[in-house]
Amino acid sequence: MSEETTAPEAGQENQEVGLSYQDIVAAIQIIDVTSQRGAIQGEELIQVGTVRERFVAFLRHAKAEGQYDGDIPSSSMNPPAEEAPAEEAE
């Protein structure tokens, strides 16, 4: 048997494979826009919402670990914990 190889598409020779935090933010934005436009059917909402919430949770974890410093889209299921008030000077 011979092995078949395919040539990389133009411009993809040196592209790194993986996801960035911005890719995840973009996916959340795509989910939000498509749901607002009615592109997601009712029976699909649970699955799509679950994936969106997992993305948000991933970004929150990355932010807590100091790996991500961008904005995190809001979430209705797991709102971010409120920051503790700064201690007042005595």
PDB file with one MODEL, atoms N, CA, C and O in Angstrom:
MODEL        1
ATOM      1  N   MET A   1       0.828  -1.188   0.000  1.00  0.00           N
ATOM      2  CA  MET A   1       0.000   0.000   0.000  1.00  0.00           C
ATOM      3  C   MET A   1       0.867   1.243   0.000  1.00  0.00           C
ATOM      4  O   MET A   1       1.977   1.247   0.532  1.00  0.00           O
ATOM      5  N   SER A   2       0.357   2.271  -0.589  1.00  0.00           N
ATOM      6  CA  SER A   2       1.100   3.520  -0.588  1.00  0.00           C
ATOM      7  C   SER A   2       0.366   4.537   0.274  1.00  0.00           C
ATOM      8  O   SER A   2      -0.862   4.540   0.359  1.00  0.00           O
ATOM      9  N   GLU A   3       1.134   5.381   0.897  1.00  0.00           N
ATOM     10  CA  GLU A   3       0.545   6.426   1.728  1.00  0.00           C
ATOM     11  C   GLU A   3       0.209   7.618   0.856  1.00  0.00           C
ATOM     12  O   GLU A   3       0.984   8.015  -0.013  1.00  0.00           O
ATOM     13  N   GLU A   4      -0.953   8.173   1.104  1.00  0.00           N
ATOM     14  CA  GLU A   4      -1.341   9.371   0.381  1.00  0.00           C
ATOM     15  C   GLU A   4      -1.114  10.573   1.277  1.00  0.00           C
ATOM     16  O   GLU A   4      -1.483  10.566   2.452  1.00  0.00           O
ATOM     17  N   THR A   5      -0.518  11.580   0.727  1.00  0.00           N
ATOM     18  CA  THR A   5      -0.352  12.823   1.471  1.00  0.00           C
ATOM     19  C   THR A   5      -0.982  13.934   0.668  1.00  0.00           C
ATOM     20  O   THR A   5      -1.001  13.904  -0.562  1.00  0.00           O
ATOM     21  N   THR A   6      -1.487  14.892   1.365  1.00  0.00           N
ATOM     22  CA  THR A   6      -2.068  16.032   0.683  1.00  0.00           C
ATOM     23  C   THR A   6      -1.223  17.255   0.974  1.00  0.00           C
ATOM     24  O   THR A   6      -0.715  17.434   2.081  1.00  0.00           O
ATOM     25  N   ALA A   7      -1.087  18.068  -0.009  1.00  0.00           N
ATOM     26  CA  ALA A   7      -0.313  19.298   0.151  1.00  0.00           C
ATOM     27  C   ALA A   7      -1.139  20.283   0.976  1.00  0.00           C
ATOM     28  O   ALA A   7      -2.358  20.347   0.819  1.00  0.00           O
ATOM     29  N   PRO A   8      -0.494  21.049   1.849  1.00  0.00           N
ATOM     30  CA  PRO A   8      -1.239  22.052   2.607  1.00  0.00           C
ATOM     31  C   PRO A   8      -1.795  23.104   1.660  1.00  0.00           C
ATOM     32  O   PRO A   8      -1.205  23.406   0.622  1.00  0.00           O
ATOM     33  N   GLU A   9      -2.928  23.649   2.036  1.00  0.00           N
ATOM     34  CA  GLU A   9      -3.528  24.703   1.224  1.00  0.00           C
ATOM     35  C   GLU A   9      -2.636  25.940   1.263  1.00  0.00           C
ATOM     36  O   GLU A   9      -1.849  26.127   2.190  1.00  0.00           O
ATOM     37  N   ALA A  10      -2.773  26.766   0.255  1.00  0.00           N
ATOM     38  CA  ALA A  10      -1.949  27.973   0.157  1.00  0.00           C
ATOM     39  C   ALA A  10      -2.083  28.816   1.412  1.00  0.00           C
ATOM     40  O   ALA A  10      -3.198  29.093   1.854  1.00  0.00           O
ATOM     41  N   GLY A  11      -0.974  29.225   1.987  1.00  0.00           N
ATOM     42  CA  GLY A  11      -0.958  30.089   3.154  1.00  0.00           C
ATOM     43  C   GLY A  11      -1.055  29.350   4.476  1.00  0.00           C
ATOM     44  O   GLY A  11      -1.046  29.987   5.530  1.00  0.00           O
ATOM     45  N   GLN A  12      -1.146  28.021   4.455  1.00  0.00           N
ATOM     46  CA  GLN A  12      -1.297  27.274   5.698  1.00  0.00           C
ATOM     47  C   GLN A  12      -0.056  26.467   6.064  1.00  0.00           C
ATOM     48  O   GLN A  12      -0.100  25.673   7.004  1.00  0.00           O
ATOM     49  N   GLU A  13       1.017  26.645   5.365  1.00  0.00           N
ATOM     50  CA  GLU A  13       2.201  25.836   5.614  1.00  0.00           C
ATOM     51  C   GLU A  13       2.748  26.008   7.025  1.00  0.00           C
ATOM     52  O   GLU A  13       3.137  25.025   7.656  1.00  0.00           O
ATOM     53  N   ASN A  14       2.786  27.224   7.525  1.00  0.00           N
ATOM     54  CA  ASN A  14       3.430  27.489   8.813  1.00  0.00           C
ATOM     55  C   ASN A  14       2.445  27.912   9.900  1.00  0.00           C
ATOM     56  O   ASN A  14       2.854  28.447  10.930  1.00  0.00           O
ATOM     57  N   GLN A  15       1.161  27.678   9.681  1.00  0.00           N
ATOM     58  CA  GLN A  15       0.190  28.076  10.689  1.00  0.00           C
ATOM     59  C   GLN A  15       0.184  27.079  11.833  1.00  0.00           C
ATOM     60  O   GLN A  15       0.195  25.866  11.627  1.00  0.00           O
ATOM     61  N   GLU A  16       0.166  27.617  13.038  1.00  0.00           N
ATOM     62  CA  GLU A  16       0.127  26.787  14.229  1.00  0.00           C
ATOM     63  C   GLU A  16      -1.293  26.269  14.442  1.00  0.00           C
ATOM     64  O   GLU A  16      -2.266  26.992  14.231  1.00  0.00           O
ATOM     65  N   VAL A  17      -1.400  25.026  14.855  1.00  0.00           N
ATOM     66  CA  VAL A  17      -2.700  24.433  15.120  1.00  0.00           C
ATOM     67  C   VAL A  17      -3.055  24.669  16.576  1.00  0.00           C
ATOM     68  O   VAL A  17      -2.233  24.443  17.464  1.00  0.00           O
ATOM     69  N   GLY A  18      -4.256  25.117  16.823  1.00  0.00           N
ATOM     70  CA  GLY A  18      -4.693  25.341  18.193  1.00  0.00           C
ATOM     71  C   GLY A  18      -5.717  26.449  18.262  1.00  0.00           C
ATOM     72  O   GLY A  18      -6.087  27.038  17.247  1.00  0.00           O
ATOM     73  N   LEU A  19      -6.168  26.725  19.462  1.00  0.00           N
ATOM     74  CA  LEU A  19      -7.144  27.777  19.701  1.00  0.00           C
ATOM     75  C   LEU A  19      -6.542  28.844  20.592  1.00  0.00           C
ATOM     76  O   LEU A  19      -5.734  28.555  21.475  1.00  0.00           O
ATOM     77  N   SER A  20      -6.940  30.058  20.352  1.00  0.00           N
ATOM     78  CA  SER A  20      -6.534  31.147  21.234  1.00  0.00           C
ATOM     79  C   SER A  20      -7.746  31.537  22.077  1.00  0.00           C
ATOM     80  O   SER A  20      -8.870  31.123  21.796  1.00  0.00           O
ATOM     81  N   TYR A  21      -7.506  32.326  23.096  1.00  0.00           N
ATOM     82  CA  TYR A  21      -8.615  32.816  23.904  1.00  0.00           C
ATOM     83  C   TYR A  21      -9.547  33.662  23.046  1.00  0.00           C
ATOM     84  O   TYR A  21     -10.761  33.645  23.249  1.00  0.00           O
ATOM     85  N   GLN A  22      -8.997  34.395  22.098  1.00  0.00           N
ATOM     86  CA  GLN A  22      -9.831  35.213  21.210  1.00  0.00           C
ATOM     87  C   GLN A  22     -10.709  34.342  20.320  1.00  0.00           C
ATOM     88  O   GLN A  22     -11.819  34.746  19.974  1.00  0.00           O
ATOM     89  N   ASP A  23     -10.236  33.152  19.940  1.00  0.00           N
ATOM     90  CA  ASP A  23     -11.070  32.224  19.175  1.00  0.00           C
ATOM     91  C   ASP A  23     -12.288  31.812  19.996  1.00  0.00           C
ATOM     92  O   ASP A  23     -13.396  31.711  19.469  1.00  0.00           O
ATOM     93  N   ILE A  24     -12.075  31.576  21.287  1.00  0.00           N
ATOM     94  CA  ILE A  24     -13.172  31.172  22.169  1.00  0.00           C
ATOM     95  C   ILE A  24     -14.152  32.323  22.358  1.00  0.00           C
ATOM     96  O   ILE A  24     -15.364  32.113  22.331  1.00  0.00           O
ATOM     97  N   VAL A  25     -13.643  33.534  22.550  1.00  0.00           N
ATOM     98  CA  VAL A  25     -14.509  34.713  22.656  1.00  0.00           C
ATOM     99  C   VAL A  25     -15.312  34.878  21.369  1.00  0.00           C
ATOM    100  O   VAL A  25     -16.504  35.181  21.422  1.00  0.00           O
ATOM    101  N   ALA A  26     -14.680  34.685  20.223  1.00  0.00           N
ATOM    102  CA  ALA A  26     -15.376  34.805  18.940  1.00  0.00           C
ATOM    103  C   ALA A  26     -16.479  33.755  18.823  1.00  0.00           C
ATOM    104  O   ALA A  26     -17.560  34.056  18.316  1.00  0.00           O
ATOM    105  N   ALA A  27     -16.226  32.534  19.282  1.00  0.00           N
ATOM    106  CA  ALA A  27     -17.238  31.484  19.233  1.00  0.00           C
ATOM    107  C   ALA A  27     -18.439  31.855  20.106  1.00  0.00           C
ATOM    108  O   ALA A  27     -19.585  31.616  19.724  1.00  0.00           O
ATOM    109  N   ILE A  28     -18.175  32.437  21.273  1.00  0.00           N
ATOM    110  CA  ILE A  28     -19.271  32.876  22.153  1.00  0.00           C
ATOM    111  C   ILE A  28     -20.080  33.966  21.454  1.00  0.00           C
ATOM    112  O   ILE A  28     -21.310  33.956  21.498  1.00  0.00           O
ATOM    113  N   GLN A  29     -19.390  34.898  20.813  1.00  0.00           N
ATOM    114  CA  GLN A  29     -20.088  35.978  20.095  1.00  0.00           C
ATOM    115  C   GLN A  29     -20.917  35.427  18.939  1.00  0.00           C
ATOM    116  O   GLN A  29     -22.017  35.915  18.680  1.00  0.00           O
ATOM    117  N   ILE A  30     -20.404  34.423  18.247  1.00  0.00           N
ATOM    118  CA  ILE A  30     -21.153  33.801  17.150  1.00  0.00           C
ATOM    119  C   ILE A  30     -22.414  33.141  17.694  1.00  0.00           C
ATOM    120  O   ILE A  30     -23.486  33.271  17.103  1.00  0.00           O
ATOM    121  N   ILE A  31     -22.295  32.438  18.807  1.00  0.00           N
ATOM    122  CA  ILE A  31     -23.459  31.807  19.429  1.00  0.00           C
ATOM    123  C   ILE A  31     -24.489  32.869  19.803  1.00  0.00           C
ATOM    124  O   ILE A  31     -25.680  32.695  19.548  1.00  0.00           O
ATOM    125  N   ASP A  32     -24.039  33.964  20.404  1.00  0.00           N
ATOM    126  CA  ASP A  32     -24.955  35.034  20.815  1.00  0.00           C
ATOM    127  C   ASP A  32     -25.678  35.644  19.610  1.00  0.00           C
ATOM    128  O   ASP A  32     -26.894  35.836  19.649  1.00  0.00           O
ATOM    129  N   VAL A  33     -24.946  35.942  18.557  1.00  0.00           N
ATOM    130  CA  VAL A  33     -25.543  36.575  17.378  1.00  0.00           C
ATOM    131  C   VAL A  33     -26.529  35.627  16.691  1.00  0.00           C
ATOM    132  O   VAL A  33     -27.627  36.035  16.313  1.00  0.00           O
ATOM    133  N   THR A  34     -26.135  34.374  16.532  1.00  0.00           N
ATOM    134  CA  THR A  34     -27.040  33.439  15.852  1.00  0.00           C
ATOM    135  C   THR A  34     -28.300  33.172  16.671  1.00  0.00           C
ATOM    136  O   THR A  34     -29.378  33.000  16.103  1.00  0.00           O
ATOM    137  N   SER A  35     -28.180  33.136  17.988  1.00  0.00           N
ATOM    138  CA  SER A  35     -29.377  32.915  18.801  1.00  0.00           C
ATOM    139  C   SER A  35     -30.283  34.149  18.775  1.00  0.00           C
ATOM    140  O   SER A  35     -31.507  34.017  18.767  1.00  0.00           O
ATOM    141  N   GLN A  36     -29.689  35.347  18.761  1.00  0.00           N
ATOM    142  CA  GLN A  36     -30.487  36.572  18.684  1.00  0.00           C
ATOM    143  C   GLN A  36     -31.231  36.669  17.359  1.00  0.00           C
ATOM    144  O   GLN A  36     -32.331  37.218  17.297  1.00  0.00           O
ATOM    145  N   ARG A  37     -30.635  36.138  16.308  1.00  0.00           N
ATOM    146  CA  ARG A  37     -31.259  36.181  14.986  1.00  0.00           C
ATOM    147  C   ARG A  37     -32.214  35.020  14.742  1.00  0.00           C
ATOM    148  O   ARG A  37     -32.835  34.938  13.682  1.00  0.00           O
ATOM    149  N   GLY A  38     -32.334  34.132  15.710  1.00  0.00           N
ATOM    150  CA  GLY A  38     -33.259  33.023  15.575  1.00  0.00           C
ATOM    151  C   GLY A  38     -32.742  31.872  14.726  1.00  0.00           C
ATOM    152  O   GLY A  38     -33.531  31.069  14.227  1.00  0.00           O
ATOM    153  N   ALA A  39     -31.441  31.783  14.557  1.00  0.00           N
ATOM    154  CA  ALA A  39     -30.862  30.741  13.713  1.00  0.00           C
ATOM    155  C   ALA A  39     -30.737  29.399  14.431  1.00  0.00           C
ATOM    156  O   ALA A  39     -30.442  28.383  13.802  1.00  0.00           O
ATOM    157  N   ILE A  40     -30.959  29.390  15.736  1.00  0.00           N
ATOM    158  CA  ILE A  40     -30.863  28.164  16.515  1.00  0.00           C
ATOM    159  C   ILE A  40     -32.272  27.744  16.892  1.00  0.00           C
ATOM    160  O   ILE A  40     -33.033  28.524  17.465  1.00  0.00           O
ATOM    161  N   GLN A  41     -32.613  26.508  16.566  1.00  0.00           N
ATOM    162  CA  GLN A  41     -33.956  26.007  16.854  1.00  0.00           C
ATOM    163  C   GLN A  41     -34.094  25.694  18.340  1.00  0.00           C
ATOM    164  O   GLN A  41     -33.105  25.445  19.031  1.00  0.00           O
ATOM    165  N   GLY A  42     -35.318  25.711  18.814  1.00  0.00           N
ATOM    166  CA  GLY A  42     -35.593  25.506  20.220  1.00  0.00           C
ATOM    167  C   GLY A  42     -34.978  24.245  20.792  1.00  0.00           C
ATOM    168  O   GLY A  42     -34.411  24.273  21.884  1.00  0.00           O
ATOM    169  N   GLU A  43     -35.081  23.139  20.071  1.00  0.00           N
ATOM    170  CA  GLU A  43     -34.547  21.882  20.587  1.00  0.00           C
ATOM    171  C   GLU A  43     -33.021  21.854  20.613  1.00  0.00           C
ATOM    172  O   GLU A  43     -32.432  20.952  21.209  1.00  0.00           O
ATOM    173  N   GLU A  44     -32.381  22.820  19.980  1.00  0.00           N
ATOM    174  CA  GLU A  44     -30.919  22.899  19.972  1.00  0.00           C
ATOM    175  C   GLU A  44     -30.378  23.831  21.055  1.00  0.00           C
ATOM    176  O   GLU A  44     -29.173  23.861  21.304  1.00  0.00           O
ATOM    177  N   LEU A  45     -31.249  24.578  21.687  1.00  0.00           N
ATOM    178  CA  LEU A  45     -30.807  25.610  22.615  1.00  0.00           C
ATOM    179  C   LEU A  45     -30.044  25.066  23.817  1.00  0.00           C
ATOM    180  O   LEU A  45     -29.077  25.685  24.259  1.00  0.00           O
ATOM    181  N   ILE A  46     -30.453  23.940  24.343  1.00  0.00           N
ATOM    182  CA  ILE A  46     -29.755  23.391  25.512  1.00  0.00           C
ATOM    183  C   ILE A  46     -28.321  23.030  25.156  1.00  0.00           C
ATOM    184  O   ILE A  46     -27.392  23.376  25.886  1.00  0.00           O
ATOM    185  N   GLN A  47     -28.138  22.337  24.038  1.00  0.00           N
ATOM    186  CA  GLN A  47     -26.784  21.932  23.654  1.00  0.00           C
ATOM    187  C   GLN A  47     -25.913  23.141  23.348  1.00  0.00           C
ATOM    188  O   GLN A  47     -24.761  23.205  23.776  1.00  0.00           O
ATOM    189  N   VAL A  48     -26.455  24.089  22.615  1.00  0.00           N
ATOM    190  CA  VAL A  48     -25.686  25.284  22.258  1.00  0.00           C
ATOM    191  C   VAL A  48     -25.381  26.105  23.502  1.00  0.00           C
ATOM    192  O   VAL A  48     -24.261  26.589  23.669  1.00  0.00           O
ATOM    193  N   GLY A  49     -26.367  26.264  24.373  1.00  0.00           N
ATOM    194  CA  GLY A  49     -26.162  27.007  25.613  1.00  0.00           C
ATOM    195  C   GLY A  49     -25.135  26.347  26.521  1.00  0.00           C
ATOM    196  O   GLY A  49     -24.350  27.027  27.180  1.00  0.00           O
ATOM    197  N   THR A  50     -25.145  25.024  26.551  1.00  0.00           N
ATOM    198  CA  THR A  50     -24.178  24.295  27.375  1.00  0.00           C
ATOM    199  C   THR A  50     -22.759  24.525  26.875  1.00  0.00           C
ATOM    200  O   THR A  50     -21.846  24.747  27.670  1.00  0.00           O
ATOM    201  N   VAL A  51     -22.572  24.472  25.571  1.00  0.00           N
ATOM    202  CA  VAL A  51     -21.240  24.728  25.001  1.00  0.00           C
ATOM    203  C   VAL A  51     -20.813  26.160  25.303  1.00  0.00           C
ATOM    204  O   VAL A  51     -19.663  26.401  25.670  1.00  0.00           O
ATOM    205  N   ARG A  52     -21.740  27.118  25.151  1.00  0.00           N
ATOM    206  CA  ARG A  52     -21.416  28.521  25.426  1.00  0.00           C
ATOM    207  C   ARG A  52     -20.989  28.688  26.881  1.00  0.00           C
ATOM    208  O   ARG A  52     -20.002  29.368  27.163  1.00  0.00           O
ATOM    209  N   GLU A  53     -21.723  28.074  27.805  1.00  0.00           N
ATOM    210  CA  GLU A  53     -21.382  28.201  29.218  1.00  0.00           C
ATOM    211  C   GLU A  53     -20.038  27.552  29.532  1.00  0.00           C
ATOM    212  O   GLU A  53     -19.313  28.032  30.403  1.00  0.00           O
ATOM    213  N   ARG A  54     -19.697  26.470  28.840  1.00  0.00           N
ATOM    214  CA  ARG A  54     -18.389  25.835  29.049  1.00  0.00           C
ATOM    215  C   ARG A  54     -17.270  26.753  28.567  1.00  0.00           C
ATOM    216  O   ARG A  54     -16.218  26.844  29.200  1.00  0.00           O
ATOM    217  N   PHE A  55     -17.502  27.435  27.443  1.00  0.00           N
ATOM    218  CA  PHE A  55     -16.517  28.407  26.957  1.00  0.00           C
ATOM    219  C   PHE A  55     -16.318  29.525  27.974  1.00  0.00           C
ATOM    220  O   PHE A  55     -15.186  29.903  28.273  1.00  0.00           O
ATOM    221  N   VAL A  56     -17.421  30.053  28.506  1.00  0.00           N
ATOM    222  CA  VAL A  56     -17.340  31.138  29.486  1.00  0.00           C
ATOM    223  C   VAL A  56     -16.602  30.662  30.736  1.00  0.00           C
ATOM    224  O   VAL A  56     -15.751  31.376  31.267  1.00  0.00           O
ATOM    225  N   ALA A  57     -16.927  29.460  31.204  1.00  0.00           N
ATOM    226  CA  ALA A  57     -16.261  28.910  32.389  1.00  0.00           C
ATOM    227  C   ALA A  57     -14.765  28.734  32.139  1.00  0.00           C
ATOM    228  O   ALA A  57     -13.951  28.979  33.029  1.00  0.00           O
ATOM    229  N   PHE A  58     -14.406  28.312  30.933  1.00  0.00           N
ATOM    230  CA  PHE A  58     -12.993  28.149  30.583  1.00  0.00           C
ATOM    231  C   PHE A  58     -12.267  29.485  30.645  1.00  0.00           C
ATOM    232  O   PHE A  58     -11.157  29.567  31.171  1.00  0.00           O
ATOM    233  N   LEU A  59     -12.893  30.536  30.108  1.00  0.00           N
ATOM    234  CA  LEU A  59     -12.276  31.865  30.145  1.00  0.00           C
ATOM    235  C   LEU A  59     -12.157  32.373  31.578  1.00  0.00           C
ATOM    236  O   LEU A  59     -11.150  32.986  31.933  1.00  0.00           O
ATOM    237  N   ARG A  60     -13.174  32.125  32.408  1.00  0.00           N
ATOM    238  CA  ARG A  60     -13.104  32.541  33.818  1.00  0.00           C
ATOM    239  C   ARG A  60     -11.949  31.849  34.531  1.00  0.00           C
ATOM    240  O   ARG A  60     -11.214  32.478  35.293  1.00  0.00           O
ATOM    241  N   HIS A  61     -11.795  30.559  34.280  1.00  0.00           N
ATOM    242  CA  HIS A  61     -10.710  29.810  34.903  1.00  0.00           C
ATOM    243  C   HIS A  61      -9.354  30.353  34.448  1.00  0.00           C
ATOM    244  O   HIS A  61      -8.443  30.532  35.255  1.00  0.00           O
ATOM    245  N   ALA A  62      -9.236  30.611  33.144  1.00  0.00           N
ATOM    246  CA  ALA A  62      -7.976  31.141  32.615  1.00  0.00           C
ATOM    247  C   ALA A  62      -7.673  32.506  33.223  1.00  0.00           C
ATOM    248  O   ALA A  62      -6.519  32.818  33.516  1.00  0.00           O
ATOM    249  N   LYS A  63      -8.713  33.319  33.411  1.00  0.00           N
ATOM    250  CA  LYS A  63      -8.510  34.636  34.010  1.00  0.00           C
ATOM    251  C   LYS A  63      -8.083  34.495  35.464  1.00  0.00           C
ATOM    252  O   LYS A  63      -7.196  35.216  35.921  1.00  0.00           O
ATOM    253  N   ALA A  64      -8.704  33.578  36.195  1.00  0.00           N
ATOM    254  CA  ALA A  64      -8.347  33.352  37.596  1.00  0.00           C
ATOM    255  C   ALA A  64      -6.910  32.861  37.737  1.00  0.00           C
ATOM    256  O   ALA A  64      -6.241  33.154  38.728  1.00  0.00           O
ATOM    257  N   GLU A  65      -6.445  32.119  36.748  1.00  0.00           N
ATOM    258  CA  GLU A  65      -5.080  31.600  36.762  1.00  0.00           C
ATOM    259  C   GLU A  65      -4.072  32.615  36.209  1.00  0.00           C
ATOM    260  O   GLU A  65      -2.869  32.350  36.200  1.00  0.00           O
ATOM    261  N   GLY A  66      -4.556  33.773  35.750  1.00  0.00           N
ATOM    262  CA  GLY A  66      -3.679  34.804  35.217  1.00  0.00           C
ATOM    263  C   GLY A  66      -3.215  34.548  33.795  1.00  0.00           C
ATOM    264  O   GLY A  66      -2.245  35.153  33.338  1.00  0.00           O
ATOM    265  N   GLN A  67      -3.906  33.649  33.089  1.00  0.00           N
ATOM    266  CA  GLN A  67      -3.512  33.304  31.720  1.00  0.00           C
ATOM    267  C   GLN A  67      -4.250  34.128  30.677  1.00  0.00           C
ATOM    268  O   GLN A  67      -3.832  34.179  29.520  1.00  0.00           O
ATOM    269  N   TYR A  68      -5.343  34.775  31.073  1.00  0.00           N
ATOM    270  CA  TYR A  68      -6.169  35.557  30.148  1.00  0.00           C
ATOM    271  C   TYR A  68      -6.536  36.851  30.832  1.00  0.00           C
ATOM    272  O   TYR A  68      -6.966  36.852  31.986  1.00  0.00           O
ATOM    273  N   ASP A  69      -6.367  37.964  30.120  1.00  0.00           N
ATOM    274  CA  ASP A  69      -6.667  39.242  30.751  1.00  0.00           C
ATOM    275  C   ASP A  69      -7.722  40.044  30.000  1.00  0.00           C
ATOM    276  O   ASP A  69      -7.892  41.237  30.253  1.00  0.00           O
ATOM    277  N   GLY A  70      -8.424  39.404  29.088  1.00  0.00           N
ATOM    278  CA  GLY A  70      -9.459  40.091  28.313  1.00  0.00           C
ATOM    279  C   GLY A  70     -10.804  40.070  29.009  1.00  0.00           C
ATOM    280  O   GLY A  70     -10.944  39.571  30.126  1.00  0.00           O
ATOM    281  N   ASP A  71     -11.789  40.623  28.320  1.00  0.00           N
ATOM    282  CA  ASP A  71     -13.146  40.638  28.842  1.00  0.00           C
ATOM    283  C   ASP A  71     -13.783  39.263  28.682  1.00  0.00           C
ATOM    284  O   ASP A  71     -13.466  38.519  27.754  1.00  0.00           O
ATOM    285  N   ILE A  72     -14.676  38.945  29.592  1.00  0.00           N
ATOM    286  CA  ILE A  72     -15.409  37.684  29.538  1.00  0.00           C
ATOM    287  C   ILE A  72     -16.873  38.024  29.283  1.00  0.00           C
ATOM    288  O   ILE A  72     -17.462  38.815  30.020  1.00  0.00           O
ATOM    289  N   PRO A  73     -17.465  37.433  28.245  1.00  0.00           N
ATOM    290  CA  PRO A  73     -18.882  37.694  27.987  1.00  0.00           C
ATOM    291  C   PRO A  73     -19.734  37.300  29.194  1.00  0.00           C
ATOM    292  O   PRO A  73     -19.372  36.400  29.952  1.00  0.00           O
ATOM    293  N   SER A  74     -20.850  37.973  29.363  1.00  0.00           N
ATOM    294  CA  SER A  74     -21.709  37.690  30.502  1.00  0.00           C
ATOM    295  C   SER A  74     -22.343  36.314  30.375  1.00  0.00           C
ATOM    296  O   SER A  74     -22.447  35.754  29.284  1.00  0.00           O
ATOM    297  N   SER A  75     -22.759  35.792  31.505  1.00  0.00           N
ATOM    298  CA  SER A  75     -23.370  34.483  31.554  1.00  0.00           C
ATOM    299  C   SER A  75     -24.565  34.548  32.482  1.00  0.00           C
ATOM    300  O   SER A  75     -24.478  35.097  33.580  1.00  0.00           O
ATOM    301  N   SER A  76     -25.674  33.993  32.044  1.00  0.00           N
ATOM    302  CA  SER A  76     -26.865  34.014  32.897  1.00  0.00           C
ATOM    303  C   SER A  76     -26.879  32.859  33.882  1.00  0.00           C
ATOM    304  O   SER A  76     -27.541  32.939  34.917  1.00  0.00           O
ATOM    305  N   MET A  77     -26.161  31.788  33.577  1.00  0.00           N
ATOM    306  CA  MET A  77     -26.203  30.616  34.444  1.00  0.00           C
ATOM    307  C   MET A  77     -25.240  30.726  35.617  1.00  0.00           C
ATOM    308  O   MET A  77     -25.589  30.359  36.739  1.00  0.00           O
ATOM    309  N   ASN A  78     -24.056  31.215  35.378  1.00  0.00           N
ATOM    310  CA  ASN A  78     -23.043  31.308  36.426  1.00  0.00           C
ATOM    311  C   ASN A  78     -22.461  32.717  36.447  1.00  0.00           C
ATOM    312  O   ASN A  78     -21.343  32.928  35.976  1.00  0.00           O
ATOM    313  N   PRO A  79     -23.208  33.687  36.989  1.00  0.00           N
ATOM    314  CA  PRO A  79     -22.678  35.056  36.992  1.00  0.00           C
ATOM    315  C   PRO A  79     -21.388  35.120  37.789  1.00  0.00           C
ATOM    316  O   PRO A  79     -21.217  34.377  38.755  1.00  0.00           O
ATOM    317  N   PRO A  80     -20.474  36.005  37.390  1.00  0.00           N
ATOM    318  CA  PRO A  80     -19.207  36.118  38.111  1.00  0.00           C
ATOM    319  C   PRO A  80     -19.441  36.559  39.546  1.00  0.00           C
ATOM    320  O   PRO A  80     -20.348  37.338  39.839  1.00  0.00           O
ATOM    321  N   ALA A  81     -18.619  36.055  40.411  1.00  0.00           N
ATOM    322  CA  ALA A  81     -18.712  36.469  41.818  1.00  0.00           C
ATOM    323  C   ALA A  81     -18.342  37.936  41.917  1.00  0.00           C
ATOM    324  O   ALA A  81     -17.427  38.412  41.245  1.00  0.00           O
ATOM    325  N   GLU A  82     -19.068  38.639  42.762  1.00  0.00           N
ATOM    326  CA  GLU A  82     -18.779  40.062  42.926  1.00  0.00           C
ATOM    327  C   GLU A  82     -17.455  40.193  43.659  1.00  0.00           C
ATOM    328  O   GLU A  82     -17.128  39.406  44.547  1.00  0.00           O
ATOM    329  N   GLU A  83     -16.713  41.199  43.266  1.00  0.00           N
ATOM    330  CA  GLU A  83     -15.436  41.442  43.913  1.00  0.00           C
ATOM    331  C   GLU A  83     -15.673  41.901  45.341  1.00  0.00           C
ATOM    332  O   GLU A  83     -16.614  42.644  45.618  1.00  0.00           O
ATOM    333  N   ALA A  84     -14.823  41.459  46.232  1.00  0.00           N
ATOM    334  CA  ALA A  84     -14.933  41.884  47.619  1.00  0.00           C
ATOM    335  C   ALA A  84     -14.622  43.378  47.709  1.00  0.00           C
ATOM    336  O   ALA A  84     -13.705  43.860  47.043  1.00  0.00           O
ATOM    337  N   PRO A  85     -15.371  44.104  48.520  1.00  0.00           N
ATOM    338  CA  PRO A  85     -15.091  45.538  48.643  1.00  0.00           C
ATOM    339  C   PRO A  85     -13.715  45.764  49.233  1.00  0.00           C
ATOM    340  O   PRO A  85     -13.236  45.001  50.072  1.00  0.00           O
ATOM    341  N   ALA A  86     -13.099  46.826  48.773  1.00  0.00           N
ATOM    342  CA  ALA A  86     -11.768  47.159  49.294  1.00  0.00           C
ATOM    343  C   ALA A  86     -11.898  47.550  50.751  1.00  0.00           C
ATOM    344  O   ALA A  86     -12.857  48.208  51.156  1.00  0.00           O
ATOM    345  N   GLU A  87     -10.909  47.128  51.535  1.00  0.00           N
ATOM    346  CA  GLU A  87     -10.950  47.474  52.946  1.00  0.00           C
ATOM    347  C   GLU A  87     -10.695  48.969  53.119  1.00  0.00           C
ATOM    348  O   GLU A  87      -9.828  49.559  52.475  1.00  0.00           O
ATOM    349  N   GLU A  88     -11.474  49.543  54.001  1.00  0.00           N
ATOM    350  CA  GLU A  88     -11.328  50.969  54.234  1.00  0.00           C
ATOM    351  C   GLU A  88     -10.147  51.225  55.156  1.00  0.00           C
ATOM    352  O   GLU A  88      -9.855  50.436  56.055  1.00  0.00           O
ATOM    353  N   ALA A  89      -9.473  52.344  54.913  1.00  0.00           N
ATOM    354  CA  ALA A  89      -8.354  52.726  55.779  1.00  0.00           C
ATOM    355  C   ALA A  89      -8.909  53.163  57.117  1.00  0.00           C
ATOM    356  O   ALA A  89      -9.901  53.889  57.178  1.00  0.00           O
ATOM    357  N   GLU A  90      -8.276  52.725  58.181  1.00  0.00           N
ATOM    358  CA  GLU A  90      -8.774  53.092  59.521  1.00  0.00           C
ATOM    359  C   GLU A  90      -8.106  54.328  60.031  1.00  0.00           C
ATOM    360  O   GLU A  90      -8.402  54.778  61.138  1.00  0.00           O
TER     361      GLU A  90
ENDMDL
END
